[in-house]
Amino acid sequence: VEDLYRYQLGAAVERVVATLRAHAPADEKESRDIAFIIDMCRTHPNVMNMNCEPAHLTGSALVVHPASGRVLLNHHRKLDKWLQFGGHFDYETDPAEVALREAREESGIADLRFAQLPAAPFDVDAHIIPARGDRPQHWHLDLRYLLFTDEPEQARLSAESHDIRWLTFAETTQL
């Protein structure tokens, strides 16, 4: 089965590894997280699948309205925390595509676009997701992208969230 994953997803996983190698870490934690994610990519050929129980790749996005300087966060229903939008790969092989799809689905904003092209993560983070139901504790290996919108009034609450809010960067530190 591992050979099949390598055959089907090997090139896509290598593109993620190349993206991680090109990313300039902001601090020591991010540097360690990049090394850890690369190791997980090398160790688990199914790292793009949420059924890879030790760890799997995720894509997320910080949605920004440049004209107001505000960011849109959601109070995540399952994790009970204020977070950026994001989630699992659903047959995509590019974390930027995952981040864009998840942000559109979870925010209701159709005009989202990458802050830079080609799309590159502005942040990389590995974090533990606690056990829930029949899912064991596992790592999310998150590549985070910056998305812009000119239509903040399009934002709508989805089933993924308890609440969504436009906040200044200063307000995000008070959550």
Backbone as CSV, one residue per row, in Angstrom:
resi,resn,N_x,N_y,N_z,CA_x,CA_y,CA_z,C_x,C_y,C_z
1,VAL,0.830,-1.190,0.000,0.000,0.000,0.000,0.880,1.261,0.000
2,GLU,1.965,1.243,0.774,2.863,2.407,0.801,3.425,2.699,-0.586
3,ASP,3.751,1.650,-1.335,4.259,1.866,-2.694,3.210,2.537,-3.574
4,LEU,1.940,2.169,-3.395,0.866,2.788,-4.169,0.758,4.272,-3.821
5,TYR,0.828,4.607,-2.513,0.805,6.021,-2.123,1.986,6.773,-2.718
6,ARG,3.169,6.163,-2.655,4.348,6.817,-3.226,4.176,7.037,-4.730
7,TYR,3.617,6.049,-5.408,3.412,6.148,-6.849,2.392,7.248,-7.162
8,GLN,1.280,7.271,-6.426,0.204,8.221,-6.700,0.521,9.632,-6.223
9,LEU,1.150,9.754,-5.058,1.311,11.066,-4.421,2.758,11.521,-4.265
10,GLY,3.692,10.698,-4.684,5.104,11.017,-4.467,5.527,12.373,-5.007
11,ALA,5.136,12.693,-6.232,5.531,13.977,-6.832,4.891,15.145,-6.084
12,ALA,3.640,14.983,-5.669,2.956,16.058,-4.923,3.596,16.266,-3.559
13,VAL,3.954,15.181,-2.890,4.623,15.302,-1.588,5.976,15.983,-1.769
14,GLU,6.687,15.652,-2.834,7.976,16.299,-3.104,7.816,17.795,-3.369
15,ARG,6.708,18.197,-4.001,6.447,19.635,-4.199,6.222,20.329,-2.855
16,VAL,5.537,19.652,-1.938,5.354,20.223,-0.594,6.706,20.352,0.097
17,VAL,7.537,19.330,0.007,8.871,19.384,0.609,9.674,20.539,0.017
18,ALA,9.607,20.726,-1.290,10.322,21.841,-1.938,9.782,23.184,-1.441
19,THR,8.475,23.285,-1.275,7.874,24.511,-0.729,8.389,24.778,0.674
20,LEU,8.456,23.740,1.485,8.951,23.898,2.861,10.421,24.300,2.877
21,ARG,11.222,23.708,2.018,12.651,24.063,1.958,12.849,25.510,1.511
22,ALA,11.943,26.031,0.684,12.052,27.409,0.189,11.540,28.435,1.202
23,HIS,10.782,27.983,2.195,10.183,28.899,3.172,11.220,29.353,4.200
24,ALA,11.304,30.648,4.420,12.219,31.195,5.436,11.503,31.199,6.788
25,PRO,11.951,30.376,7.727,11.271,30.325,9.030,11.422,31.631,9.803
26,ALA,10.362,31.990,10.505,10.356,33.225,11.294,11.101,33.072,12.609
27,ASP,11.175,31.853,13.114,11.821,31.631,14.418,12.249,30.163,14.531
28,GLU,12.809,29.816,15.681,13.298,28.458,15.899,12.172,27.434,15.879
29,LYS,11.021,27.771,16.456,9.903,26.827,16.461,9.490,26.491,15.033
30,GLU,9.352,27.523,14.195,8.953,27.264,12.819,10.026,26.448,12.098
31,SER,11.262,26.689,12.383,12.347,25.915,11.786,12.239,24.439,12.192
32,ARG,11.974,24.194,13.475,11.785,22.808,13.940,10.556,22.175,13.299
33,ASP,9.474,22.958,13.194,8.247,22.437,12.589,8.478,22.055,11.129
34,ILE,9.212,22.876,10.377,9.509,22.564,8.979,10.272,21.240,8.896
35,ALA,11.291,21.077,9.730,12.076,19.840,9.728,11.193,18.640,10.077
36,PHE,10.312,18.810,11.054,9.408,17.744,11.462,8.454,17.372,10.325
37,ILE,7.894,18.377,9.659,6.957,18.110,8.558,7.670,17.409,7.409
38,ILE,8.870,17.844,7.077,9.632,17.174,6.019,9.879,15.720,6.403
39,ASP,10.238,15.472,7.669,10.446,14.103,8.138,9.165,13.280,8.007
40,MET,8.027,13.866,8.367,6.747,13.154,8.242,6.425,12.875,6.778
41,CYS,6.756,13.812,5.888,6.542,13.598,4.454,7.396,12.442,3.939
42,ARG,8.589,12.326,4.446,9.495,11.255,4.015,9.080,9.903,4.617
43,THR,8.527,9.929,5.826,8.201,8.704,6.558,6.841,8.139,6.183
44,HIS,5.883,9.002,5.880,4.499,8.572,5.647,4.056,8.979,4.240
45,PRO,4.087,8.055,3.284,3.714,8.409,1.918,2.250,8.827,1.770
46,ASN,1.411,8.525,2.762,0.004,8.933,2.732,-0.243,10.175,3.587
47,VAL,0.767,11.008,3.757,0.696,12.185,4.625,-0.353,13.201,4.162
48,MET,-0.819,13.103,2.936,-1.861,14.015,2.440,-3.265,13.532,2.782
49,ASN,-3.355,12.367,3.385,-4.648,11.777,3.709,-4.907,11.892,5.203
50,MET,-6.111,12.344,5.578,-6.414,12.501,6.999,-6.424,11.170,7.744
51,ASN,-6.409,10.052,7.019,-6.331,8.749,7.670,-4.909,8.360,8.043
52,CYS,-3.947,9.208,7.711,-2.574,9.008,8.187,-2.587,9.450,9.655
53,GLU,-2.757,8.479,10.543,-3.053,8.811,11.935,-1.931,9.488,12.711
54,PRO,-0.676,9.199,12.464,0.331,9.938,13.252,0.328,11.432,12.941
55,ALA,0.168,11.760,11.651,0.254,13.162,11.224,-0.229,13.266,9.789
56,HIS,-0.849,14.400,9.452,-1.201,14.641,8.062,-1.164,16.127,7.759
57,LEU,-0.923,16.403,6.468,-0.843,17.776,6.005,-2.216,18.429,6.030
58,THR,-2.232,19.724,6.333,-3.439,20.540,6.260,-3.054,21.865,5.606
59,GLY,-4.060,22.542,5.090,-3.855,23.866,4.513,-4.796,24.842,5.186
60,SER,-4.297,25.999,5.535,-5.165,26.992,6.155,-4.849,28.383,5.629
61,ALA,-5.772,29.313,5.938,-5.645,30.656,5.377,-6.080,31.701,6.384
62,LEU,-5.308,32.755,6.451,-5.699,33.944,7.189,-6.320,34.883,6.167
63,VAL,-7.601,35.193,6.372,-8.348,36.045,5.449,-8.217,37.488,5.920
64,VAL,-7.772,38.370,5.018,-7.521,39.772,5.347,-8.325,40.672,4.411
65,HIS,-8.903,41.720,4.975,-9.530,42.776,4.175,-8.519,43.924,4.169
66,PRO,-7.731,44.079,3.103,-6.645,45.070,3.097,-7.100,46.499,3.370
67,ALA,-8.275,46.887,2.879,-8.731,48.270,3.047,-8.946,48.637,4.508
68,SER,-9.360,47.684,5.325,-9.604,47.970,6.745,-8.493,47.453,7.649
69,GLY,-7.646,46.576,7.110,-6.584,45.993,7.918,-7.095,44.959,8.911
70,ARG,-8.318,44.470,8.706,-8.881,43.481,9.618,-8.706,42.062,9.066
71,VAL,-8.728,41.100,9.991,-8.648,39.685,9.638,-9.931,39.002,10.091
72,LEU,-10.315,37.963,9.366,-11.515,37.200,9.698,-11.101,35.895,10.360
73,LEU,-11.578,35.700,11.586,-11.313,34.446,12.303,-12.629,33.739,12.561
74,ASN,-12.522,32.436,12.793,-13.710,31.664,13.147,-13.495,30.971,14.474
75,HIS,-14.584,30.890,15.244,-14.536,30.125,16.484,-14.887,28.693,16.106
76,HIS,-13.848,27.877,15.990,-13.949,26.525,15.461,-14.836,25.655,16.349
77,ARG,-15.824,25.038,15.743,-16.814,24.251,16.485,-16.181,23.066,17.209
78,LYS,-15.351,22.296,16.543,-14.788,21.087,17.149,-13.677,21.389,18.150
79,LEU,-12.835,22.376,17.843,-11.695,22.663,18.713,-11.997,23.719,19.767
80,ASP,-13.137,24.416,19.628,-13.566,25.437,20.583,-12.481,26.501,20.798
81,LYS,-11.915,26.966,19.666,-10.873,27.998,19.686,-11.089,28.948,18.520
82,TRP,-10.592,30.173,18.658,-10.560,31.129,17.543,-9.368,30.784,16.673
83,LEU,-9.627,30.557,15.386,-8.589,30.121,14.457,-8.787,30.744,13.083
84,GLN,-7.769,30.622,12.245,-7.898,30.913,10.835,-8.696,29.768,10.217
85,PHE,-9.128,29.927,8.984,-9.870,28.885,8.288,-8.906,27.854,7.735
86,GLY,-9.335,26.599,7.685,-8.468,25.587,7.114,-8.965,24.189,7.368
87,GLY,-8.230,23.236,6.809,-8.629,21.858,7.010,-7.828,20.869,6.196
88,HIS,-8.451,19.714,6.011,-7.808,18.562,5.394,-7.837,18.611,3.870
89,PHE,-6.947,17.846,3.297,-6.921,17.635,1.851,-8.136,16.782,1.481
90,ASP,-8.907,17.214,0.517,-10.014,16.428,-0.025,-9.700,16.158,-1.487
91,TYR,-8.762,15.272,-1.717,-8.325,14.873,-3.052,-7.411,15.897,-3.723
92,GLU,-7.176,17.057,-3.102,-6.187,17.985,-3.665,-4.788,17.464,-3.350
93,THR,-3.826,18.001,-4.062,-2.433,17.653,-3.789,-1.588,18.904,-3.563
94,ASP,-2.244,20.034,-3.388,-1.555,21.307,-3.183,-2.142,21.986,-1.949
95,PRO,-1.331,22.223,-0.916,-1.873,22.846,0.296,-2.465,24.230,0.062
96,ALA,-1.981,24.953,-0.947,-2.564,26.263,-1.261,-4.002,26.095,-1.752
97,GLU,-4.254,25.085,-2.578,-5.619,24.807,-3.045,-6.524,24.433,-1.881
98,VAL,-5.985,23.654,-0.946,-6.748,23.265,0.242,-7.122,24.512,1.039
99,ALA,-6.149,25.379,1.275,-6.389,26.597,2.060,-7.455,27.470,1.402
100,LEU,-7.364,27.650,0.099,-8.334,28.475,-0.621,-9.732,27.850,-0.566
101,ARG,-9.846,26.554,-0.828,-11.149,25.883,-0.783,-11.761,25.966,0.602
102,GLU,-10.972,25.647,1.614,-11.478,25.669,2.985,-11.922,27.074,3.387
103,ALA,-11.138,28.079,3.045,-11.494,29.454,3.411,-12.781,29.883,2.713
104,ARG,-12.934,29.520,1.450,-14.178,29.863,0.736,-15.370,29.141,1.353
105,GLU,-15.222,27.846,1.620,-16.323,27.078,2.200,-16.706,27.587,3.593
106,GLU,-15.711,27.862,4.419,-15.973,28.192,5.818,-16.305,29.659,6.052
107,SER,-15.937,30.533,5.114,-16.206,31.966,5.298,-17.362,32.466,4.451
108,GLY,-17.684,31.753,3.379,-18.712,32.207,2.450,-18.244,33.286,1.493
109,ILE,-16.968,33.636,1.525,-16.441,34.719,0.690,-15.916,34.134,-0.621
110,ALA,-16.510,34.560,-1.728,-16.168,34.002,-3.040,-14.952,34.658,-3.682
111,ASP,-14.684,35.928,-3.361,-13.628,36.654,-4.090,-12.231,36.491,-3.489
112,LEU,-12.027,35.515,-2.636,-10.717,35.340,-2.010,-9.640,35.104,-3.053
113,ARG,-8.484,35.722,-2.801,-7.335,35.570,-3.692,-6.060,35.564,-2.851
114,PHE,-5.040,34.945,-3.389,-3.767,34.884,-2.671,-3.118,36.261,-2.631
115,ALA,-2.497,36.570,-1.514,-1.807,37.849,-1.347,-0.600,37.939,-2.265
116,GLN,-0.044,36.786,-2.622,1.098,36.765,-3.536,0.959,35.584,-4.488
117,LEU,1.498,35.761,-5.667,1.534,34.685,-6.653,2.960,34.541,-7.152
118,PRO,3.479,33.347,-7.274,2.795,32.120,-6.927,2.516,32.045,-5.426
119,ALA,1.477,31.318,-5.083,1.087,31.179,-3.680,2.205,30.500,-2.892
120,ALA,2.529,31.084,-1.762,3.544,30.521,-0.872,3.061,30.713,0.561
121,PRO,3.348,29.757,1.433,2.890,29.921,2.820,3.598,31.094,3.500
122,PHE,2.856,31.806,4.351,3.481,32.849,5.159,3.877,32.286,6.516
123,ASP,3.347,31.106,6.842,3.619,30.488,8.135,3.493,28.973,7.982
124,VAL,4.290,28.254,8.763,4.246,26.795,8.793,4.187,26.390,10.259
125,ASP,3.281,25.461,10.580,3.096,25.099,11.986,2.707,23.627,12.097
126,ALA,3.297,22.942,13.061,2.896,21.579,13.412,2.294,21.642,14.809
127,HIS,1.089,21.121,14.948,0.424,21.170,16.254,-0.410,19.913,16.469
128,ILE,-0.579,19.574,17.729,-1.320,18.377,18.123,-2.818,18.663,18.104
129,ILE,-3.569,17.728,17.550,-5.027,17.740,17.624,-5.403,16.657,18.634
130,PRO,-6.164,17.024,19.658,-6.493,16.022,20.686,-7.391,14.898,20.155
131,ALA,-7.337,13.771,20.823,-8.210,12.648,20.485,-9.658,13.103,20.615
132,ARG,-10.481,12.599,19.696,-11.904,12.956,19.717,-12.678,11.813,19.089
133,GLY,-13.648,11.264,19.826,-14.402,10.134,19.308,-13.481,8.960,19.032
134,ASP,-13.570,8.413,17.830,-12.712,7.280,17.477,-11.389,7.708,16.853
135,ARG,-11.145,9.026,16.779,-9.900,9.543,16.202,-8.855,9.727,17.302
136,PRO,-7.686,9.098,17.156,-6.640,9.286,18.161,-5.998,10.675,18.040
137,GLN,-5.298,11.064,19.071,-4.500,12.295,18.997,-3.561,12.170,17.804
138,HIS,-3.363,13.294,17.095,-2.492,13.272,15.922,-1.982,14.687,15.641
139,TRP,-1.012,14.769,14.748,-0.424,16.049,14.360,-1.103,16.588,13.108
140,HIS,-1.359,17.896,13.107,-1.697,18.619,11.882,-0.442,19.345,11.434
141,LEU,-0.064,19.121,10.215,1.134,19.702,9.605,0.640,20.789,8.664
142,ASP,0.554,22.008,9.176,-0.214,23.074,8.545,0.647,24.062,7.781
143,LEU,0.318,24.228,6.501,0.898,25.294,5.687,-0.157,26.378,5.582
144,ARG,0.193,27.597,5.989,-0.759,28.694,6.108,-0.496,29.763,5.056
145,TYR,-1.583,30.216,4.429,-1.513,31.178,3.330,-2.284,32.438,3.694
146,LEU,-1.889,33.530,3.086,-2.557,34.807,3.278,-3.481,35.039,2.092
147,LEU,-4.778,35.253,2.387,-5.771,35.514,1.349,-6.381,36.886,1.566
148,PHE,-6.646,37.587,0.477,-7.267,38.904,0.512,-8.695,38.832,-0.019
149,THR,-9.528,39.739,0.489,-10.877,39.932,-0.036,-11.169,41.422,-0.124
150,ASP,-11.968,41.795,-1.104,-12.471,43.162,-1.210,-13.934,43.233,-0.794
151,GLU,-14.498,42.103,-0.407,-15.923,42.038,-0.082,-16.152,41.387,1.284
152,PRO,-15.739,42.041,2.366,-15.871,41.442,3.694,-17.317,41.181,4.105
153,GLU,-18.248,41.924,3.505,-19.661,41.743,3.857,-20.201,40.391,3.392
154,GLN,-19.462,39.681,2.536,-19.875,38.347,2.088,-19.713,37.288,3.179
155,ALA,-18.947,37.578,4.222,-18.646,36.577,5.252,-19.927,36.036,5.875
156,ARG,-20.007,34.710,5.942,-21.162,34.013,6.496,-20.684,32.891,7.408
157,LEU,-21.450,32.658,8.434,-21.179,31.569,9.367,-21.469,30.231,8.686
158,SER,-20.582,29.264,8.861,-20.809,27.923,8.316,-21.000,26.942,9.470
159,ALA,-21.309,25.724,9.128,-21.497,24.680,10.140,-20.202,24.356,10.879
160,GLU,-19.057,24.780,10.327,-17.757,24.506,10.951,-17.486,25.377,12.179
161,SER,-18.253,26.457,12.321,-17.916,27.481,13.318,-19.092,27.816,14.231
162,HIS,-18.734,28.215,15.461,-19.722,28.798,16.372,-19.960,30.269,16.018
163,ASP,-18.898,30.929,15.539,-18.962,32.361,15.265,-17.829,32.717,14.310
164,ILE,-17.972,33.837,13.612,-16.889,34.426,12.828,-16.851,35.908,13.160
165,ARG,-15.656,36.500,13.120,-15.518,37.926,13.429,-14.382,38.542,12.644
166,TRP,-14.644,39.798,12.189,-13.587,40.629,11.623,-12.927,41.343,12.785
167,LEU,-11.606,41.225,12.885,-10.856,41.788,14.006,-9.613,42.512,13.503
168,THR,-9.180,43.502,14.271,-7.876,44.086,13.996,-6.821,43.089,14.503
169,PHE,-5.592,43.248,14.048,-4.535,42.370,14.542,-4.405,42.487,16.052
170,ALA,-4.536,43.696,16.592,-4.445,43.882,18.045,-5.547,43.115,18.768
171,GLU,-6.750,43.111,18.211,-7.860,42.391,18.852,-7.653,40.880,18.858
172,THR,-6.923,40.361,17.878,-6.714,38.905,17.830,-5.897,38.436,19.025
173,THR,-5.074,39.273,19.575,-4.239,38.867,20.715,-5.048,38.798,22.005
174,GLN,-6.259,39.314,21.997,-7.108,39.309,23.201,-8.081,38.138,23.230
175,LEU,-8.052,37.295,22.229,-8.970,36.154,22.180,-8.470,35.006,23.015
